[in-house]
Amino acid sequence: MIWYLPSCQFKAAFPDVSARIQTYLKEKGVSVTGCCKVSQDNFQPGDTVLNNCCSCMLITEEKSPEADVVSLYEYLLQDPDFSWPDLHGERITVQDCFRARDHRSEQEAIREMLRQMNAVPVELKENFENAAFDGVWLFAPKIPQEKFAPEAFGEINRNHITPVPQDQWEQKMKEHAAQYETDRVACYCNACLKGVKLGGANGVHILELAFPEHI
């Protein structure tokens, strides 16, 4: 069975895009479930669980290890009938997420999605396994998701958190955004997208591009 975790934060930020994605997946026979924190009992050995959120991914990998956890991005690329919009050769920077640094297939899928949309992916120096950006997510004193995935988020809390006063977050994001050389920056993480926008850059979620209102 194939399940889809729609991401509570993504649904809140992009209700119309989320609805279009869910309609598309239901037509493919995919079952849409709810929050990743309360849906793990649904998943059985051999199931495939699609996600569009780095936290959902890490929680499901830890809580449901016998399921196959796959990004929605990889799933879309396997659909020969998916109708990709045309971005007319636009150069778009890819902002990799720290939490996906060990998920190369997901990162590669983002680039291939842009190419399928007739866009040119532009790389940053800190990309793929060297990704160190996660918006302001790593600036908090402690990541609360540790109680849902103690191994993954415990390691992050122990080794990767650098607390920064909240009144400095915007400046930190502006400093990061100064490296962007394209008009738009494609993200696949909710926290990354918020950070990119906080820094004054023109951030866009990859799924906004793939599921426009009209195609």
Protein Blocks (a to p, Z undefined) as FASTA:
>chain_A
ZZddebjmlmmmmmmlmmmmmmmmmmnopacdddfklmmmmpcghiacddfbfklmmmmm
mmmmmbccddfklmmmmmmkbccddeehpacdddddfklmmmmklmmmmmmmmmmnopac
dddfbgcjlocbehjmlmpfbdfklmmmmmlmmmmmmmmpccddfklmmmmmmmmmmmpc
bfbdcdfbfklmmmmmmnopacddfklmmmcfbZZ
